[in-house]
Amino acid sequence: MNANTIPLDRYSRAILTELQRDSRQTVQAIADAVGLSSTPCWKRIKDLEAAGVIRGYTAIVDREKVGLNLLVIVEANLAEHTEALVRRFERAVAASPQIVRCLSTTGQADYILTVLVEDIKAYEQCLHETIFKLPGVTHVRSSIVLREVKSDAALPIVVAAGEERKRVRRG
């Protein structure tokens, strides 16, 4: 077993699936959906939280309804890959509210950023005031998203009949 995995039986996997579907439902509703009584279900949820499998609860907000109409995928390359520069870059990215996701990648780009802003003018401002000023950045390539075909925050946790143990990676 990988040190970053936690063994999960079918009940725990079913609980995770239910919580991802609707985390506002009652423990009793989750218990009914997964075939447990409420006390063991509640205990499993608390154990999943304590183990870090469940990192938190959040609302899914429609970005366009709050004025974040432009979604941009940004590829960024760094001048060098020293530990100090990478740390500075990643701290600066974490401090920028418009950058909602940052992935360190292989391939053409060192990092792929997801940026959410109101419109193209706001993106131009973000480029000049934030992205171009990120530590060590030498190249930036932007792709404006025309339409989101799929945007699903839920993890694909499979719950199969008779499944005894599966593993979920710790975050």
N, C-alpha and C positions, 0 to 999 in steps of 0.2 A: 504494500500500500504506500502510495506517495504520502510524504509528510504533510502535504497541503490538502489532503482529502479527508472527509468524514464519512464513515459508512452510514447509509440511509436505507431503511427498509421501505416497503411500499407505502406504509401509512405516513411516514415523514415526507416522502416524495409527494404524496397526494395532498398533504397539508400545504406544502410549498406551492403546489399548483393552484390550490384554492386561494391562498393568500395573494398570489400574483394576479389572479382573476379579480378578486375584490378583497382588499385588506380591511375593509370596514365592516365586513360581516361578523356576526357574533361567533364566539367560540362554539356555541351550540350548533349554529348553522354549519360551521366547518366540520365539526364532529359528525353531524348527520351525513354530510357529503362524503366523508372518507370512511365511515363505518366504525367510528369509535364513540365512546361516551365522552361527555364534556371534560371530565377531570383528566383522563389520560391525554386527551387532545391538547388541553391547556398546558399540561406538563411538557409535552413534546414541543409545543411552540416556544415555551420558555427555554428549553434545552437548546433548540435551534438558534434562539437569540443569543444565549450565553456562549455557544460555540462559534458565533460569528457567521453562521450560515445566513441568518436573517440579519442584515446590517442596518435596517431601518424601515420606516414606512413613509410613503410620500403620496402626494396627489399628482395625477398626470394632467398637465395643463395644456390646453390647445394653444400652441404658440401664436398662431395667427389671430386668435381672439384677444390676445393681450398685446398685439401690435408688433410681434416679431415675425414679420412677413418674409424676410430674406434669410435663407439658409445657405451657407457657403462652406464648401470643403476646401481647406487650405493645406497644401503640401509645403513643408518648410525643411530647408537643409541648413545644417550648422557648418561653420568654418572649420571647426575641429571638434573632437569628441573626448575632450578631457573631462574627468569627473567633476571638476569645479565648474566648468562651463555648462555641462549638462544639468547640474543642480541649479545653477542660476537661471537657465532657460526654463526649466520645469517649475521653479518657484514663481517666475514671472507669469507663466501661462496660468498657473493655479490662481494667481491674484487677479486675473482678468475675467470679469463676469460674462463678457460676450463670448469667450471661448468656453463652450460647454462640454467639450470632450477633447482629449489629447491622447493620441496613440503613438508610441515609439515603434517604428516599423523597419522592416528590411525593404530592399528594393530601391526605387527612384528617390523616395523622400525619407529623411530621417524621422520626421514626425508628420502625422496627419491630424489636423485640427478641425473641429466642427465649430463654426461661428454662427451665432444667431443675432441678428440686428433688425432694425425697423425697415430699412430700405437701402438702396444702392449708395445713397449719399452717406448714410450712417456707416456702411461698410468701408467706403473710402476713408472716412475719418478714423475708423478702427484700424485700417491698414497703416495709415500714417502715424497715428498716435500710439498704437499698441504693437501690432504685428511686426512692422519694420524695425521697431525699437527693441524687440526681444533679444536678449543676449546671444551673440554669436550667429544670428541668422544672416545667411548670405544669399539665399534664393527662396522666393515665395511664388507659388503657383496657385491661383484661385480658380475654383469651379463653382459657378452659381448653380444651385439646385433648382431645376424648373418645376419638379413635382416629386413629392415623396411617394413612392410606390408602396413601400412598407416601412412602418416605424413601430416596432414592437419592443417594449422594454422587458417583457417577460422572458425568462430563460426557458429553453425547451426541455423541461423536466418530464421524462417519460415515466408513466406509471403503468406497468403491465401486470396483468393478472398472474399471480403466482411468483412475482418477482420478489426475491428475498433481499438482496443487497445491491445497491448501486452506489456510486460515489459522486459527490458534488465537490468541486474544487473550492477551497477556502479563498476568500478575497483578500 
